[in-house]
Amino acid sequence: MATPYFTAATFRFLRELAANNNRPWFAANKARYEADLRQPFLQLIADLQAPLARISGHYIADPRSQGGSLFRIHRDIRYASDKTPYKTWAGARLFHERARQTEAPSFYLHIQPGDCCVGGGIWHPSPATLKRIREFILGNPASWKKATRSKAFLAHFALGGASLSRHPRGYEASEELIEDIKRKDFVASQGFTDRMALSAELKPLLVDRFRRVAPLVDYLCASLELDF
């Protein structure tokens, strides 16, 4: 019988980290971070490799402890006004095989007390990449609507992220898909409960949602001339 990856101790650690976000506390509780959060998450990533390969042979779930799919717990505070050193969540990016050479969409998983979610897409693309996606949508509107308006997609996902308040320069306000052209992010996500995160049903849920969001990821790959 499958066992959960995360336990109540996982969320207890994250809640206490949020209340004690400083280096001395983290150093004193690093063993908890390893046992209750980092190692279970790395195992989950490893166990997602085979089902992800069945969705796309060009996407990677990398369980390496350094440089893999799991985001570092340390925040980049060089230019941030918030100088707290640690993230109070854990996330993983299942990335395209060419992601280190070029911008690419990804699948995503986020674990945080009261704010767990799963999804996919491309977040904050560069201006050049953003323009390529917008032009592709204009040239392939039917496929875009199929990827983002199907019953299977809309039953679980909605497009999110930031958008411009007005249509971007070079595009007509009357364009059929102008609200999508105005997007600055092309992402979709669905939240799930803490109870689900702590259950043995987490992996099947993630695999199902990755499969459902795959048409969006596939479309974005096509817009950037990436294999899916």
C-alpha positions in Angstrom: 0.0 0.0 0.0 1.3 3.4 -0.9 2.5 5.7 1.9 2.4 9.5 2.0 5.5 11.5 1.1 4.7 14.3 3.6 3.3 14.2 7.1 2.0 16.6 9.7 5.6 17.1 10.7 6.2 18.6 7.2 3.7 21.4 7.7 4.6 21.8 11.3 8.2 22.6 10.2 7.0 25.1 7.5 4.7 26.9 10.0 7.4 27.1 12.6 9.9 28.3 9.9 7.4 31.1 9.0 7.4 32.2 12.6 11.1 31.9 13.1 12.6 32.8 9.7 16.2 33.3 10.8 19.5 31.5 10.4 20.0 30.4 14.1 16.6 28.7 14.2 17.1 27.0 10.8 20.5 25.7 11.8 19.0 24.2 15.0 16.2 22.6 13.0 18.1 21.6 9.8 17.7 17.9 10.6 13.9 18.4 10.6 14.1 20.1 7.2 16.0 17.2 5.8 13.9 14.4 7.3 10.4 16.0 7.1 10.6 18.1 3.9 13.6 17.8 1.6 14.2 14.1 1.5 10.5 13.2 1.0 10.2 15.8 -1.7 13.2 14.4 -3.5 11.7 11.0 -3.3 8.4 12.3 -4.8 10.3 13.9 -7.6 12.1 10.6 -8.3 8.8 8.7 -8.3 7.4 11.2 -10.8 10.0 10.4 -13.4 8.3 7.5 -15.0 4.8 8.9 -15.2 6.1 12.3 -16.5 8.0 10.4 -19.3 4.7 9.0 -20.4 3.3 12.5 -20.7 6.3 13.9 -22.5 9.7 12.3 -23.2 11.2 15.8 -23.3 10.5 16.7 -19.7 12.6 15.9 -16.7 11.9 15.3 -13.0 15.4 15.6 -11.6 15.7 14.3 -8.0 19.3 15.5 -7.5 19.9 17.2 -4.2 21.6 20.1 -5.9 20.7 21.6 -9.2 17.7 19.4 -9.8 13.9 20.0 -9.8 13.6 21.0 -6.1 13.9 24.7 -5.5 16.5 25.8 -2.8 15.0 26.7 0.5 17.2 29.8 0.6 15.7 33.0 -0.7 17.7 35.4 -3.0 17.7 38.5 -0.9 20.3 40.5 -2.8 17.7 43.0 -4.2 14.7 42.2 -2.0 13.3 44.5 0.6 12.3 41.4 2.6 15.5 40.1 4.1 14.2 36.9 5.7 16.6 34.2 4.5 14.3 31.2 3.9 11.3 30.3 1.8 8.3 29.2 3.8 7.2 26.8 1.1 8.8 24.1 -1.0 8.4 23.9 -4.8 9.6 21.8 -7.7 9.9 22.5 -11.4 9.8 19.6 -13.8 11.6 21.2 -16.7 12.2 20.8 -20.4 15.4 19.0 -21.5 16.5 22.3 -23.2 15.6 24.6 -20.3 19.2 25.3 -19.5 19.8 26.6 -23.0 16.5 28.5 -23.7 13.4 29.6 -22.0 10.8 26.9 -21.8 7.5 26.1 -20.0 7.5 23.7 -17.1 5.3 21.7 -14.8 5.2 22.9 -11.3 4.4 21.7 -7.8 4.1 23.9 -4.6 3.8 22.7 -1.0 2.8 25.2 1.6 0.4 25.1 4.5 -3.0 26.4 3.2 -1.6 27.1 -0.3 -0.6 23.9 -2.1 -1.0 23.8 -5.9 0.0 22.1 -9.1 0.1 23.4 -12.6 2.3 24.3 -15.6 3.2 27.0 -18.1 5.8 29.8 -18.4 6.2 32.5 -15.7 7.6 36.0 -16.5 9.0 35.2 -19.9 11.5 37.6 -21.4 10.1 40.3 -23.9 11.4 38.3 -26.9 9.8 35.0 -25.6 6.6 36.8 -24.8 6.4 38.2 -28.3 6.9 34.8 -29.8 4.1 33.3 -27.7 1.7 36.2 -28.6 2.5 35.9 -32.3 1.9 32.2 -32.2 -1.5 32.7 -30.5 -2.5 35.1 -33.2 -1.4 32.6 -35.9 -2.9 29.6 -34.2 -6.0 30.7 -32.4 -8.0 27.4 -32.8 -5.2 25.3 -31.2 -4.9 27.9 -28.3 -8.6 27.6 -27.6 -8.4 23.8 -27.7 -5.5 23.8 -25.3 -7.1 26.3 -22.8 -10.8 26.0 -23.2 -11.5 22.2 -23.2 -13.7 20.7 -20.6 -10.9 18.6 -19.3 -8.8 21.7 -18.8 -11.4 24.0 -17.4 -12.7 21.4 -15.0 -9.5 21.9 -13.0 -7.6 24.9 -14.3 -7.8 28.6 -15.1 -5.2 30.7 -16.7 -3.5 33.0 -14.2 -0.5 35.3 -13.7 -0.2 39.0 -14.6 -1.7 40.8 -17.5 -1.4 44.2 -19.1 -4.3 46.7 -18.4 -4.3 47.7 -22.1 -3.5 45.8 -25.2 0.2 45.8 -26.1 1.6 48.0 -28.8 1.3 46.5 -32.3 -1.9 44.5 -31.5 -5.5 45.6 -32.1 -8.0 45.8 -29.2 -10.5 44.1 -31.5 -8.4 40.9 -31.7 -10.6 37.9 -30.7 -8.0 36.7 -28.2 -6.8 40.1 -27.0 -7.3 39.2 -23.3 -4.8 36.3 -23.8 -2.5 38.6 -25.9 -2.4 40.9 -22.9 -1.0 38.2 -20.6 2.5 38.6 -19.3 2.4 35.1 -17.9 1.0 31.9 -19.4 0.4 29.7 -16.5 -2.4 27.5 -15.1 -2.7 26.1 -11.6 -5.1 24.3 -9.3 -4.9 24.3 -5.5 -5.3 21.3 -3.4 -5.9 20.7 0.3 -3.3 20.1 3.0 -5.1 16.9 3.7 -4.4 15.8 0.1 -0.8 16.8 0.4 -0.4 14.6 3.4 -2.1 11.6 1.8 -1.0 8.7 -0.4 -3.2 10.1 -3.1 -0.9 13.0 -3.8 1.2 11.4 -6.5 -1.8 10.1 -8.5 -3.4 13.6 -8.2 -0.2 15.3 -9.5 0.1 12.9 -12.4 -3.5 13.4 -13.4 -3.1 17.2 -13.2 0.1 17.2 -15.2 -1.7 15.2 -17.9 -4.5 17.7 -18.0 -2.3 20.8 -18.1 0.0 19.2 -20.7 -1.9 20.7 -23.7 -1.0 24.2 -22.5 2.6 23.2 -22.0 2.6 21.5 -25.4 1.2 24.6 -27.1 3.8 26.8 -25.4 6.6 24.5 -26.5 5.3 24.7 -30.1 5.3 28.5 -29.9 9.0 28.3 -29.0 9.9 25.5 -31.4 10.6 23.0 -28.6 9.7 19.4 -28.8 7.1 18.0 -26.5 
